C-alpha cells in the first residue's frame, strides 16, 4: 500500500485526495518512467492526473496532445470541496478540436459548475456527472 503524505499547499493536497481514491478502488498505482502526472493502476489502467485550485465555479485543465490516447483516462480534480472526475479519453477524442490550445500547446478543458450541475464547456452534451468519482472505470 502506498502512503501519501500531503503538504499544506493546495495542489499536493488535491493530488493526494485523488490518488488515495484511486488506490482505494484499484488497490494501488505506480508512475511509469518517473512521469510526474501519469499513473498506471494495479489493474493496468493508465490515467493522467490534473488538478486546478482556482477559487471560482470554473476550473481549467491543460493537457498536452501526447496524453490524448485511446483507452486512457483523465482524472480531473476541482478545488473547493474536492470534486473528482474520471473521464475516459475515448469520450473526448471526437471533440478534441473543440479544445483550444494554450501558449504551451496543451488543450484547455474547462469545467463549469452552475445550479444546473457540472459540465465541460467545450462538450456540453457530455454527461459529466456520470464521471464524478467514477473510480470504478479504472478497475
C-alpha positions in Angstrom: 0.0 0.0 0.0 1.3 3.4 -1.0 1.3 6.0 1.8 0.5 9.5 0.7 1.9 12.5 2.7 0.2 15.7 1.7 1.7 19.1 2.2 -0.3 22.2 3.2 -0.2 23.5 -0.4 -3.4 23.1 -2.3 -2.2 21.3 -5.4 -0.4 18.4 -3.5 -3.4 18.0 -1.2 -5.7 17.7 -4.3 -3.3 15.2 -5.8 -3.2 13.2 -2.6 -7.0 13.2 -2.4 -7.4 11.8 -5.9 -4.6 9.3 -5.6 -6.0 7.9 -2.3 -9.4 7.4 -4.0 -7.7 5.7 -7.0 -5.8 3.4 -4.6 -9.0 2.5 -2.7 -10.7 1.5 -5.9 -7.8 -0.3 -7.6 -5.5 -1.4 -4.8 -2.7 0.8 -6.0 -0.8 2.6 -8.7 2.7 3.4 -9.9 4.3 6.0 -12.1 5.9 4.6 -15.2 9.3 6.0 -16.1 9.0 8.7 -13.4 6.4 10.6 -15.4 5.1 13.2 -12.9 1.4 13.2 -13.5 0.9 9.9 -15.3 0.0 6.8 -13.4 -0.9 3.1 -14.0 -3.2 1.3 -11.7 -2.5 -2.3 -10.5 -5.4 -3.2 -12.8 -3.5 -1.8 -15.8 -5.4 1.4 -16.4 -3.4 4.5 -17.4 -4.5 7.9 -16.1 -3.3 11.4 -16.3 -3.9 13.4 -13.1 -4.7 17.1 -13.4 -5.7 19.5 -10.6 -6.9 23.1 -10.5 -7.0 25.1 -7.3 -9.0 28.1 -8.6 -11.5 29.9 -6.4 -14.4 30.2 -8.7 -17.1 28.0 -10.3 -14.8 27.4 -13.3 -11.8 25.1 -13.4 -9.2 24.9 -16.2 -7.0 22.0 -17.1 -4.2 22.0 -19.7 -3.5 18.6 -21.3 -0.8 18.1 -23.9 -1.7 16.3 -27.1 0.6 13.4 -26.3 -1.7 12.4 -23.4 -4.8 12.1 -25.5 -4.5 8.3 -26.0 -7.3 5.8 -26.6 -8.1 3.6 -23.7 -6.6 6.0 -21.1 -8.3 8.4 -18.6 -8.1 11.9 -17.4 -8.5 12.3 -13.6 -9.6 15.9 -13.1 -9.7 17.4 -9.6 -11.6 20.6 -9.0 -10.7 22.5 -5.8 -13.0 23.6 -3.0 -14.7 20.5 -1.6 -12.6 18.4 -3.9 -14.6 17.0 -6.8 -13.0 14.4 -9.0 -14.0 13.4 -12.5 -12.6 10.2 -14.1 -13.1 10.8 -17.8 -12.3 8.3 -20.5 -10.1 9.9 -23.1 -12.2 8.0 -25.7 -15.2 10.1 -24.8 -13.3 13.3 -25.6 -11.3 12.3 -28.6 -14.1 13.0 -31.1 -14.3 16.6 -29.7 -10.5 17.2 -29.3 -10.6 20.1 -31.8 -13.2 21.9 -29.7 -10.5 22.5 -27.0 -8.3 25.5 -27.7 -4.6 25.4 -27.3 -2.7 27.4 -24.7 0.7 29.0 -25.3 2.4 25.7 -24.4 0.4 23.7 -27.0 -1.8 22.0 -24.4 -5.5 21.6 -25.0 -7.6 23.6 -22.4 -10.5 21.8 -20.8 -12.9 23.9 -18.8 -15.3 22.6 -16.3 -18.2 24.8 -15.2 -20.5 24.4 -12.2 -23.8 26.1 -12.0 -27.2 25.4 -10.4 -27.8 23.0 -13.3 -24.8 20.9 -12.3 -21.3 20.2 -13.8 -20.5 20.5 -17.4 -17.5 20.5 -19.7 -17.8 23.8 -21.5 -16.4 22.6 -24.8 -18.6 19.5 -24.9 -21.8 20.4 -23.1 -23.5 17.3 -24.3 -21.1 15.1 -22.4 -22.8 13.8 -19.2 -20.0 14.9 -16.9 -22.0 13.9 -13.8 -21.7 10.2 -14.6 -17.9 10.6 -14.4 -17.9 12.2 -10.9 -16.0 9.8 -8.6 -16.1 7.1 -11.3 -13.0 5.4 -10.0 -14.6 2.0 -10.9 -13.7 2.9 -14.5 -10.0 2.4 -13.6 -10.6 -1.2 -12.4 
